Amino acid sequence: MRSIVTLCLGLALAAPAAADGFDQVTDKGTFLSLVDGRTLTRFGIKLDVTTDGRIEGRAFGRPVTGAWDWRAGYFCRDLFWGDYEIGANCQAVKVQGRTLRFISDRGTGQFADLRLQ
């Protein structure tokens, strides 16, 4: 189970980073307008990305904590799942409706879709 959670929380799933129908989020202001006051959800995961650079929530019964900032068009985050360090990664962000797609490794890696609630 740890590896599944690591993949989900690391926002790197076993799927190619195709972006059909998704629009690139290129600036921090747009990103904040999407996440401010909303929760990012996925099966077993609920995360809040705050405007002051924190990530808080729960995943599969354990707390998720971390920090983020916006660097050169990418969402750069560092995460912990309980005591387990998932680590840092800068990710491209795309949006389609109420779905945010986070693509690891500056948009060259794999992706995870999370719903805005």
C-alpha positions, 0 to 999 in steps of 0.5 A: 500500500505504501508504494501506491500512496507514494505514487498518488501523493507524488503525483506520478501515476503509471500513465503518459502525460497526454493533455488532451482537452487540458489547458496549461496553467502558466502563472501562480495567479491563475493556479491560486484562483483555481485552488483557493478555498477548494480541496483537491480530491482523488480516491482516498486523498483530500488535500488543501493547497493554501495560498501561503504555500502549505499543503495539508490533508489526508491520504489513506488514513494518514496526514499529508503535509508539505510546502509549495511554491511557483517557479518559472511556470511550475508547481514545485512541492515537497511532501510528507505522508505521515513520517514518510518523505515523498520528496520534492518535484516541480510539476506542470499543471493543466486544467479541464473543468474541475480537474487539475492534472499535475505532471511530474518532472516539469511536465515530462513525467507521469501525471495524476488528476485531482478534482476540485471540490 
